[in-house]
Amino acid sequence: MDYAVEMLDIRKEFPGIVANDDITLRLKRGEIHALLGENGAGKSTLMGILFGMYQADRGMIKVSGKEVRIGNPNVATKLGIGMVHQHFKLVSTFTVTENIILGSETRKGLVLDVKTASKRIEQLSQRYGLNVDPHAKIEDISVGMQQRVEILKMLYRDAEVLILDEPTAVLTPQEILDLGIIMKNLIGEGKSIILITHKLKEIKANAHRCTVIRRGKTIGTVDVASTSELVMAEMMVGRSVTFKVDKKAASPGEIVLQVDSLSVNNNKKCLALNNFSLEVRAGEIVGIAGVDGNGQSELVEAIAGLRKPESGSVRLKGEEITGLSVRSRIHRGIGHIPEDRQKRGLVLDYTIAENMVLEVYHREPHSKRGILNKAAIKQYAERIIASFDVRSGQGASSIVRSLSGGNQQKAIIGREIELNPDLLIAVQPTRGLDVGSIEYIHRRLVEQRDKGKAVLLISLELDEILNLSDRIAVLNQGERIGVVNASETNENEIGMMMAGVTAEGGGEA
Ligand SMILES: Nc1ncnc2c1ncn2[C@@H]1O[C@H](COP(=O)(O)OP(=O)(O)OP(=O)(O)O)[C@@H](O)[C@H]1O
């Protein structure tokens, strides 16, 4: 068999946890091989070992049949292994070309040979259908395009094996389809791809085989075409799962959030949200659907107090809060699961315990007369950790940076739900979560609703919006295209509205 890479019986331990427990993964040349596993299962660790970022405690790696030692990422690069990380590693003020050649520059005499590099990048871009302008600045191009720059960076270094770590988590639906085509182009030219993803649909659409790991152990490798999504999901979490959210009809009460004629600028001082009005009542989940970048972030930030609107007002339980600070909004009952867990959601170098009290450390029992009560904080954090199944090596004292992405997300959601807010703003709450955790988080959001709380859900996942929401507001270019009852609409109608086709109907409450 022609294997591009074989990872055999790989073991890696971190303090308090066996992240990889004799994992075996064999990547055939020319295949797209999905790596599936629940949050914290050990996928990133395994790929980190293949890319030379970590050293395995035990086990063997073969590249094209030959045993190798990958001491650092430079060795991996020389062996033809490239990786696109979950969080891109690009310099935003540099051009595409400058980013790609960074670290492998060639010179003509003393001068950097940018011209030859640009030409080669253009050729590569064309050959693989990447459509990247080598002269564009990173800060001016979309996230999807930035990802392609990362792919180009690997191709420029002659990578034969490409590792993509949750590549679609940050992409729009169209960009996801485009990436599928790009991956096919890549394997068409003989490259091999390891695709880390939680999205079973994407595995079905793109991958040939799939290796499933659970709690650091290999569960098996399956042929994707002949294995159902449900079977893969069950292999991953070790129990049966449902994809449907089980909820009864909502019984909305009084208005909790009232947004009136809100207009908000974006960072470039352009109007991103235009004259937007919406109300969310106690006991209902209102979803905001829209293609990324249509004013969702600005709306959320204006409600949470992170951005000043140009005009309009925000009321919470009848009280005008438009000018209030973030802290006083939290105090009045707003919880916020932010879009970017690492920038806004957590302080990565703090422990889980410290992160769990970021919004309440100044209150009893967490502190008294300015002195923190560490024991009370630990206890509080441990309760959240247990109830949201946040997995880490050292419990409440683990540094958040060492947690897997999905476990970081679960910690944030736990923290915000623990506040028991009257209004919970949940932005992409299940981004990067495995199906088992998604099922759990969805249940908790519905539980908040059933307790009589208001939930505002912003998500790019149309399935999530349709499954969870009672009403759905659709945003297009900063404007409210319409509000529909979730039970009376479908994916097609919402999709049309997201594209700007007006269909105010279905009944605004
Ligand atoms: N540098 C580190 N130090 C300590 N523990 C770590 C480190 N890196 C990972 N871990 C732990 O190892 C386990 C596996 O983490 P890993 O990031 O490999 O999971 P994952 O499958 O990629 O998860 P996710 O889907 O949530 O990103 C986790 O429990 C994590 O907390």
The ligand as an SDF file (V2000), in Angstrom:
LIG
                    3D

 31 33  0  0  0  0  0  0  0  0999 V2000
    0.3680   21.8870   25.8610 N   0  0  0  0  0  0  0  0  0  0  0  0
   -0.4990   21.2070   26.6300 C   0  0  0  0  0  0  0  0  0  0  0  0
   -0.3240   21.1150   27.9680 N   0  0  0  0  0  0  0  0  0  0  0  0
   -1.1820   20.4300   28.7490 C   0  0  0  0  0  0  0  0  0  0  0  0
   -2.2780   19.7730   28.2880 N   0  0  0  0  0  0  0  0  0  0  0  0
   -2.5080   19.8200   26.9680 C   0  0  0  0  0  0  0  0  0  0  0  0
   -1.6430   20.5410   26.0740 C   0  0  0  0  0  0  0  0  0  0  0  0
   -2.1450   20.4100   24.8240 N   0  0  0  0  0  0  0  0  0  0  0  0
   -3.2530   19.6520   24.9240 C   0  0  0  0  0  0  0  0  0  0  0  0
   -3.4720   19.2940   26.2080 N   0  0  0  0  0  0  0  0  0  0  0  0
   -4.5650   18.4410   26.7110 C   0  0  0  0  0  0  0  0  0  0  0  0
   -4.5900   17.2560   25.9250 O   0  0  0  0  0  0  0  0  0  0  0  0
   -5.9260   16.8680   25.6130 C   0  0  0  0  0  0  0  0  0  0  0  0
   -6.0940   16.7330   24.1180 C   0  0  0  0  0  0  0  0  0  0  0  0
   -6.1370   18.0320   23.5410 O   0  0  0  0  0  0  0  0  0  0  0  0
   -6.2000   18.3080   21.9640 P   0  0  0  0  0  0  0  0  0  0  0  0
   -6.0450   19.7870   21.7870 O   0  0  0  0  0  0  0  0  0  0  0  0
   -5.2360   17.4260   21.2680 O   0  0  0  0  0  0  0  0  0  0  0  0
   -7.7030   17.8740   21.6520 O   0  0  0  0  0  0  0  0  0  0  0  0
   -8.5590   18.0230   20.3130 P   0  0  0  0  0  0  0  0  0  0  0  0
   -9.0470   16.6530   19.9880 O   0  0  0  0  0  0  0  0  0  0  0  0
   -7.7790   18.7200   19.2870 O   0  0  0  0  0  0  0  0  0  0  0  0
   -9.7840   18.8960   20.8370 O   0  0  0  0  0  0  0  0  0  0  0  0
  -10.7210   20.0610   20.1570 P   0  0  0  0  0  0  0  0  0  0  0  0
  -11.5920   19.3980   19.1740 O   0  0  0  0  0  0  0  0  0  0  0  0
  -11.5290   20.5440   21.3270 O   0  0  0  0  0  0  0  0  0  0  0  0
   -9.7940   21.0960   19.5800 O   0  0  0  0  0  0  0  0  0  0  0  0
   -6.8250   17.9230   26.2460 C   0  0  0  0  0  0  0  0  0  0  0  0
   -7.3220   17.4300   27.4540 O   0  0  0  0  0  0  0  0  0  0  0  0
   -5.9180   19.1070   26.4910 C   0  0  0  0  0  0  0  0  0  0  0  0
   -6.3360   19.8250   27.6340 O   0  0  0  0  0  0  0  0  0  0  0  0
  1  2  1  0
  2  3  1  0
  2  7  2  0
  3  4  2  0
  4  5  1  0
  5  6  2  0
  6  7  1  0
  6 10  1  0
  7  8  1  0
  8  9  2  0
  9 10  1  0
 10 11  1  0
 11 12  1  0
 11 30  1  0
 12 13  1  0
 13 14  1  0
 13 28  1  0
 14 15  1  0
 15 16  1  0
 16 17  2  0
 16 18  1  0
 16 19  1  0
 19 20  1  0
 20 21  2  0
 20 22  1  0
 20 23  1  0
 23 24  1  0
 24 25  2  0
 24 26  1  0
 24 27  1  0
 28 29  1  0
 28 30  1  0
 30 31  1  0
M  END
$$$$
